[in-house]
Amino acid sequence: MTTAHTQLSRIPHADAVRLDDVPRIEIDSFRAVILDEVAGGCRISALFGVPQNLQTVRLYAVLTHAATSTLALVSCDVQDSYPALTPDCPQAHWFEREIAEQWGVVPRGHPWLKPIRFHHSYRPGHDAWSRAVGSTILPSVTDFFRVEGQEVHEVAVGPVHAGVIEPGHFRFQCHGERVFHLEISLGFQHRGVERSLVGGPNKRTIHTMETLSGDTSVGHATAYCQAIESLANCQTPLRAQVLRGIALELERLANHTGDLGALAGDVGFLPTMSYCGRLRGDFLNATALVCGSRFGRSLVRPGGVAWDVDKPRIEQLSSRLRSALDSVDGAAKLLWDSRSVQARFEDTGRISQEVSTALGLVGPSARCTGIDNDVRHDFPSGIFRFTLIPPSTWHTGDVFARAYIRWMEIQRSGRFILEQLDAMPAGAVRAETGPLAPNSLCVSLVEGWRGEICHVVITGSAGEFAHYKVVDPSFHNWIGLAMSLRDQQISDFPLCNKSFNLSYCGHDL
């Protein structure tokens, strides 16, 4: 058997490659390559299926190695089943459930193979949940893991929640107040986004990208545009790259500030909650000052950006940001100086670095355990190729760590934006994009405020989208929330949930 290195296609981030250049190997070698790479420090950024005909599905794996800034591709063809990766590689568990759900391909030996969204196969006549695997019947979407024992009880929450929270179902297995296991059932907002993108791009595509997860409009739009520009061999002007970077960090500032306020509210600390609720609006309004939308919609477009800023607006942005950042500083210090707040934050919802690595968590959910993965640093694109925002890490893996990392990122993102505004380059803000390269594949990564956003585009013979895969950071991190509740009090769930603040619609797609 050849070595793993010869069976992988190593490519630069956001560079298009010909489909024929992606290695296609047998399933046993495919498994061995992935296991070897993950053991060597890689993460599975994407693992998905693309139908070739009614019998065959091609599996693609996108592997990223942060320490060496390398990205690798490998593929294989399967039919009705294949030996599961999950028992040897927990990072694959959610991806393999999705593959079974979408294409009816059964990963044999998967420890808990039930749909992650809904019971429906995209391949007519192929339905993993209507047939047995050996003597085992696969669990349906309505089946839940159960812990049996004296005085063990079950608590069900959702999918309908109070207020305006998105729908999701949580099933707790408890002994008294102690949580043994939390199972999360999502998919109530499935919109068929990936299927709707096939045949594009068209006039609706960019609007779909901006609403994949509404609070990450800039992040997903940037990932999409990077892929389009690579496939079209388009060079984005430097001024546009700066404006994209500013918008991405404004999105981070708004959401992190809102999360600090929400965490303060969950423990009844009203001063920080009130301040941050208002200050989140200040950052959203700063984004609106650039493009007219508080969520950054209509700004990022293939080839650059649709809006420019003149000198008076740059000065106004700088003034507003300095004021808002000073206010956030005061609100955060109130939070850190409160002993009652720290008593609730510390040692609550703890996950270890070993668990985080094994599950492939991303963003603050991983950096809170000491993992310093950050796409802006590891796989830089746009303006981040020329300037560095240091990754923010902590080591305790608890609610405090997830909150404190947000605070560190607010400070570093704020400095970055002010520096870019002070040194804004001259020039155009948009370049023309031509036709997309046919029969090609491109992987585009962006560090959204929740973590790594991954878009994988496969084009057909006319340069159209033959397949489009989106991996929102929440796809990786929902299992982290479940693990954070192990051996916790069930009353800690709202605080743990808010400390992750994951997207339901970004997961459901």
C-alpha angles and dihedrals in degrees: 000000000000120000123269091249093062092048096056132077107222111203138173116258114269093008120130119234132189113260089232088062093061106096115244113200140163119282094250090054090042090057093044093050093050093046091048093049094047090048087054093055104275125137127215102240093174137003116175146145132245118191116235096181138330091291105036134060121186114219117212124195123197111198123189128194110196097189092059098027090234128146123197138189133202134164142189138181122243135171126197098342147355136186108281122246094206100084089058098028116034091188088075097055099095093039092052092050088053092049090052091047096049104036106020092240110144119218097212113224097022105153097222112014108179129131116277093207116007142334104263134111122213089212113076111236094017116102119155093196098055096060136059125244104216104312094332125100111209117241116253126226089266094054117097134192110258132204112207126203146100112309092000110138139179128236120195121198126185153302082182111052136183119270120002100319116138120255120272134141123229122191117193125195105204144176104205105313094335117104115221096176140358121202118193121207117193137162100098091124099045107152103173091244099158093050091048090057094059111107094027167115096131138142092286097050099083091048090052089053092051091054100043085101111358097212090054099049094132094045096053094039090052093050090051095047093048089055093047092049092050093049090047094044090236123161112217114220116251094239089055090050090054093049090049090051092050092049092048092052092045087056089052092048094051095048097041091049091049090049093052089053093047092049089051089050092051090061094040097252099144104180095066092037092056096043095047093047089060095040092053085061090052091057092046089051089051089058089048088053088062101045110001095254123096089211095049096251118158091024108091113058135162108281095025133308134328096221134053130197124225126213097268090051092048089053091048091049092050092049094049093046095049090052094046093046091051089052093048088051090057094045092050093049089055087056096048093044094055111096092196090056093049091048089059096041101046118084091001118127094358121183124181128234089243092057092044091052094045092052096042097236118183141203122008089343088066099031090057087070095052098268107136099201112144124157091215088062103029102039104016121189135169114006091349089075088069104035133038132225104190114233112255115225140171129184111219099077094213137114090277091055093049090049096044093050088056089055093050091049091049090057095046095044090048092054091047093054094047091049092050093048090051092051102034108164121228125240143072123333099209140037129198117261120214131201119312121255110260125236092012140129130215131184117203122189128190130175102235120187090266093045141265117013113196125193120181117191125192117187130204132223093287095045093259123137105273091173134359123194123191123189111187115198089246089066088067098038108048090083088053090061090051091051093047090063095057109122091356129125112264089231087067092065098092091051094046091046092052092047089061095034094188129186121251097188091042087058098041098048 
